[in-house]
Amino acid sequence: MRILHTGDWHFGKTLEGRSRMREQEDFVDELVRIANEQQADLIMMAGDVYDSVNPPAAAEQLFYEACARLTENGRPLVVISGNHDQPERVASVSPLVARQGITLIGLPVAEPVMVHVSRTGETAKIAALPYPSESRLNELLSAEGKEDELRRAYSGRVGMLMDRLAQGFSPKTVNLAMSHIYVLGGLECDSERPIQVGGAYTVDPSALSIGAQYTALGHLHRPQAVKGDGIIRYSGSPLAYSFSEAGQSKSIMMLDIAPGGVPVMEEVYLSCGRPLVRWKAKSGLEEVYRWLDEGRDAEAYIDLEVSLSESMSIGDIQRLRKSRDGFVHIRPVYPEMEQAEMQHERSGLPVSELFRRFYQRQSGGAEPGDELVQLFLELVEEDAQPKEVEAE
């Protein structure tokens, strides 16, 4: 049978207040086209249907339309909830769609999902585990415990659930696993809301050693394989959702699998969505305007860092934004800031002390008040956090 693996749709997500809905609609169009052209027999969606537990109505409608279009020829679809989803919301329409061949799993279940593929006459068994939060697992993990102990406890619990689901595997069936977890060794991006405290709520690859021919994962937005027994892969997100994903190619996975066989895999790249790019203009605004005149990255969202010797005016910022609607961030960088950053890297001084010295230089020796220093530290901490806008 031919299987399509996708995940991390994040319907309803925005980029600093900019709607991505049109891009997500384009993704659904492309996904339906790929599923039909590739003659997919089964689709596995590995979690994060939505970007928040309370998604906008348009996001829910898009998900329902995607489900209907992907299964209109009788093709089965299996969806699990992710850490961004409200599990009961994802599964709430199950009574309406089950006869359509759509399986929606919000909370952990005791039995694998069985899917019969009429074209090949084969049956797939899927050990499907939605995002296993510690509360959903009834796991009492103390925040005061050591990280390695917490991780072993969490990983062990996930392994127990996967083992139980795999009891239904058979040599005569296509045996698959699917979950929405962070597996040790995976590479993260800023747009993935952390699902672990430190490294506590991560899963060791050994927890997935259950005899599955292929393990379909969601949560990490970069398409990638994870080392472990068998084939373990993240499909990645269909769109770049933060500038930490700038330059990443987005894709879905297509698999040919027979009972007892080794999957033949193909990564199918997606063309939908506006690119996210980072511009660093070392030569100032003149360099930025030259890039604009050249039509550089015309359809992209842009994170701009521009080196300046004089202050950037509100007029400069407005002119840039009028010249291209793709500017999301515009950050001027001044020699003093670059010097301070180099001093910080070399000296190891606290950020608060570096700010005090910078303020004294700029103000002719004045001492910044404690409230101003605290405000600066809060802004630095906020800037260091993942850039997510909560439709999430």
C-alpha positions in Angstrom: 0.0 0.0 0.0 1.0 3.6 -0.5 1.0 5.9 2.5 1.2 9.6 2.8 2.7 11.0 6.0 2.1 14.6 7.0 1.7 16.7 10.1 1.9 20.0 12.0 -0.6 21.9 9.8 -1.2 24.5 12.5 -4.3 25.9 10.9 -5.1 29.3 12.2 -1.5 30.3 12.9 -0.4 33.8 12.1 3.0 35.5 11.6 3.2 38.6 13.9 -0.5 39.3 13.2 -0.3 38.4 9.5 -2.8 35.8 8.4 -1.4 32.6 6.8 -4.9 31.2 6.0 -4.6 31.7 2.2 -1.2 29.9 2.3 -2.8 27.1 4.3 -5.6 26.8 1.8 -3.0 26.5 -0.9 -1.4 23.7 1.1 -4.6 21.8 1.2 -5.0 22.1 -2.6 -1.4 20.9 -3.1 -1.8 18.0 -0.6 -5.0 16.8 -2.3 -3.3 17.0 -5.7 -0.3 15.0 -4.4 -2.4 12.4 -2.7 -4.3 11.8 -6.0 -1.3 11.9 -8.3 0.7 9.6 -6.0 -2.3 7.3 -5.6 -2.0 7.3 -1.8 -4.1 4.5 -0.2 -3.8 5.9 3.3 -3.0 9.3 4.9 -1.5 9.7 8.3 -1.6 13.1 9.9 0.7 13.2 12.9 -0.8 16.0 15.1 -1.1 19.8 15.5 -4.1 20.2 13.3 -4.6 23.6 14.8 -2.3 26.2 16.3 -4.3 26.7 19.4 -6.8 24.9 21.7 -9.5 27.4 20.6 -8.9 27.9 16.8 -10.9 30.4 14.7 -13.9 29.0 12.9 -12.1 29.5 9.5 -9.4 27.1 10.7 -11.9 24.4 11.7 -13.7 24.8 8.4 -10.5 24.4 6.5 -9.7 21.2 8.4 -13.1 19.7 7.7 -12.8 20.6 4.1 -9.3 19.0 3.9 -10.7 15.8 5.5 -13.6 15.6 3.1 -11.4 16.2 0.0 -8.7 13.8 1.0 -11.2 11.0 1.6 -13.8 11.6 -1.2 -12.6 8.6 -3.2 -12.8 6.3 -0.1 -9.2 6.8 1.0 -8.8 6.4 4.8 -7.4 9.2 6.9 -6.0 8.9 10.4 -5.4 12.0 12.5 -4.0 12.4 16.0 -4.0 15.5 18.2 -0.8 17.4 18.9 0.4 19.6 21.8 -1.2 22.6 20.2 -4.6 20.9 19.9 -7.5 20.5 22.4 -7.8 16.7 22.1 -11.6 16.6 22.6 -12.1 19.2 19.9 -10.1 17.3 17.3 -12.1 14.1 18.0 -15.5 15.7 18.6 -16.9 15.1 15.1 -15.8 11.4 15.0 -19.5 10.2 15.0 -20.1 12.2 11.8 -17.0 11.2 9.9 -16.2 7.6 10.9 -18.2 6.1 8.1 -16.2 8.3 5.7 -13.1 6.4 6.6 -11.8 9.3 8.9 -10.3 8.3 12.3 -9.8 11.2 14.7 -7.9 10.3 17.9 -7.7 13.0 20.6 -6.7 11.0 23.7 -4.5 7.9 24.1 -6.4 4.7 23.2 -5.8 1.0 24.1 -6.0 -0.6 20.7 -4.2 0.1 17.4 -6.2 1.6 14.5 -7.1 -0.9 11.8 -7.4 0.3 8.3 -8.3 -1.9 5.3 -7.0 -0.8 1.9 -9.4 -2.0 -0.8 -7.0 -1.4 -3.8 -4.4 -3.9 -2.4 -6.5 -5.9 -0.1 -4.0 -5.3 2.7 -4.7 -4.2 6.2 -2.6 -1.6 8.2 -2.4 -1.6 12.0 -1.4 1.8 13.4 -0.1 2.2 17.0 -1.4 5.8 17.2 -0.5 7.8 20.2 -1.6 11.5 20.3 0.5 14.0 22.2 1.1 12.3 25.6 1.2 15.2 28.1 2.0 14.1 31.6 -1.5 15.0 32.7 -3.1 12.9 30.0 -0.9 10.0 31.0 -1.8 10.5 34.7 1.9 10.7 35.3 2.9 12.6 38.4 6.2 14.1 37.5 7.5 16.5 40.2 9.1 19.7 38.9 11.7 19.3 41.6 12.9 16.0 40.2 16.2 15.6 38.4 15.9 16.0 34.6 17.2 12.6 33.7 14.9 10.9 36.2 11.9 12.8 34.8 12.9 12.0 31.3 13.2 8.3 32.0 9.8 8.2 33.7 8.1 10.0 30.9 9.9 8.1 28.2 9.2 4.8 29.9 5.5 5.6 30.1 5.4 6.4 26.4 7.2 3.2 25.7 4.6 1.2 27.8 1.7 2.7 25.8 3.4 2.1 22.5 4.2 -1.5 23.5 0.5 -2.1 24.4 -0.7 -0.7 21.1 1.8 -2.9 19.2 0.4 -6.1 20.7 -2.0 -6.2 17.8 0.7 -6.2 15.2 0.8 -9.2 12.9 3.1 -10.6 10.2 0.2 -10.4 7.8 -0.5 -6.7 8.3 1.4 -3.4 7.5 2.5 -2.4 11.0 2.9 1.3 11.6 3.4 3.7 14.5 2.4 7.4 14.8 2.8 9.9 17.6 3.3 13.6 18.4 6.4 13.7 20.6 9.9 15.1 20.9 12.4 12.3 20.3 15.9 12.8 21.5 18.2 13.8 18.6 15.6 15.8 16.7 16.4 19.4 15.7 13.9 22.1 16.9 12.7 25.4 15.5 11.4 28.5 17.3 7.8 27.9 16.2 7.5 24.6 18.0 6.0 25.4 21.4 8.3 23.5 23.8 6.7 20.3 25.2 9.4 19.6 27.7 10.8 21.2 30.8 14.5 21.3 30.0 14.8 17.9 28.4 12.5 16.1 30.8 9.5 15.5 28.5 11.5 14.0 25.7 11.4 10.4 24.5 14.2 8.1 24.0 14.1 6.4 20.6 14.1 3.0 22.4 10.5 3.7 23.5 9.6 3.4 19.8 11.2 0.0 19.4 7.9 -1.9 19.0 8.4 -3.6 15.6 6.8 -0.9 13.5 7.9 -0.9 9.8 7.6 2.9 9.8 7.1 5.4 12.6 5.4 8.7 11.6 6.1 11.6 13.9 4.8 15.1 14.4 6.0 18.1 16.5 9.3 19.1 14.9 8.9 21.4 11.9 12.1 20.4 10.1 11.6 17.2 8.0 14.1 14.7 9.4 14.9 11.2 10.3 15.7 10.1 13.9 18.1 7.4 14.8 16.5 4.3 16.3 15.2 0.9 15.5 13.4 0.9 12.2 12.5 4.0 10.2 11.5 7.0 12.4 10.7 10.3 10.6 9.2 13.7 11.2 7.3 14.9 8.2 7.8 18.5 9.2 5.3 21.4 8.8 3.9 22.3 5.4 4.8 26.0 5.9 7.6 27.9 7.5 6.1 29.3 10.7 9.0 31.2 12.2 12.2 32.8 10.9 14.2 30.0 12.5 12.8 27.9 9.6 14.1 30.3 7.0 15.5 28.4 4.0 14.0 25.1 5.0 12.4 23.0 2.3 9.0 21.7 3.3 7.7 18.3 2.3 5.5 15.3 2.9 6.6 11.6 2.9 5.3 9.0 0.5 5.8 5.3 1.4 5.4 2.0 -0.4 5.0 -0.7 2.2 3.9 -4.4 2.1 3.4 -6.7 5.1 6.8 -7.6 6.5 8.6 -5.5 4.0 11.0 -2.6 4.2 9.3 0.8 3.2 10.3 2.4 -0.1 10.3 6.1 0.8 10.1 9.3 -1.3 10.2 12.9 0.1 7.8 15.0 -1.9 8.6 18.7 -1.7 5.9 21.3 -1.4 5.7 24.6 -3.3 3.0 26.3 -1.3 3.5 29.2 1.1 5.5 32.4 1.2 9.2 31.9 2.0 10.6 33.4 5.2 14.0 35.0 4.7 16.5 36.9 6.8 18.2 40.0 5.3 21.4 41.4 7.0 22.2 44.7 5.3 25.8 45.5 6.5 26.0 48.6 4.1 22.9 50.3 5.5 19.6 51.4 3.9 21.1 51.9 0.5 21.8 48.2 0.3 18.2 47.4 1.3 16.8 49.7 -1.4 19.1 48.1 -3.9 17.8 44.7 -3.0 14.2 46.0 -3.3 14.9 47.5 -6.8 16.4 44.1 -7.8 13.2 42.3 -6.7 15.0 40.2 -4.3 12.7 37.7 -2.5 9.7 39.4 -3.9 7.1 37.1 -2.4 8.8 36.5 1.0 8.3 37.6 4.5 11.4 39.4 5.6 13.3 39.7 8.9 15.5 42.7 8.3 18.7 43.6 10.3 20.3 46.8 8.9 23.6 48.3 10.1 23.4 52.0 10.6 25.6 54.8 11.9 22.7 57.2 12.5 19.3 56.7 14.1 16.6 55.2 11.9 13.6 57.6 11.7 9.9 56.6 11.8 9.8 57.9 8.2 12.5 55.4 7.2 10.6 52.5 8.7 7.3 53.7 7.0 9.0 54.0 3.7 10.4 50.5 3.9 7.0 49.0 4.8 5.3 50.9 2.0 7.9 49.6 -0.5 7.3 45.9 0.4 4.5 44.4 2.5 6.7 41.5 3.4 8.7 43.3 6.1 7.9 41.7 9.4 10.8 42.8 11.6 13.0 45.8 11.0 15.9 46.0 13.4 18.5 48.7 13.2 22.0 47.7 14.5 24.4 50.5 15.6 28.2 50.2 16.0 27.7 50.6 19.8 25.4 47.6 19.9 27.7 45.5 17.8 30.6 46.5 20.1 28.6 45.7 23.2 27.7 42.3 21.8 31.3 41.6 21.1 32.3 42.7 24.6 29.6 40.5 26.1 30.8 37.5 24.2 34.4 38.2 25.2 34.0 39.5 28.8 31.2 37.2 30.1 29.8 40.2 32.0 26.1 40.1 32.9 23.8 41.7 30.3 22.6 44.1 33.0 26.1 45.4 33.5 26.7 45.8 29.8 23.5 47.8 29.5 24.6 50.1 32.4 27.9 50.8 30.7 26.2 51.3 27.3 23.7 53.7 28.9 26.5 55.7 30.6 28.4 56.1 27.4 25.3 57.3 25.5 24.1 59.7 28.2 27.4 61.2 29.1 27.8 59.4 32.4 24.3 59.2 33.8 23.4 56.1 35.7 20.3 54.1 34.6 17.7 53.5 37.3 16.9 50.0 38.5 13.4 50.1 36.8 15.0 51.0 33.4 17.5 48.1 33.8 14.7 45.7 34.7 12.6 46.8 31.7 15.6 46.2 29.4 16.1 42.7 30.9 12.5 41.9 30.4 12.7 43.0 26.7 15.8 40.9 26.2 14.1 37.9 27.7 11.0 38.4 25.6 13.1 38.7 22.5 14.8 35.4 23.3 11.5 33.5 23.5 10.0 31.7 20.5 8.2 34.1 18.2 4.7 32.8 18.3 1.5 34.7 17.8 -1.3 33.0 19.6 -4.1 32.0 17.4 -2.1 29.3 19.3 
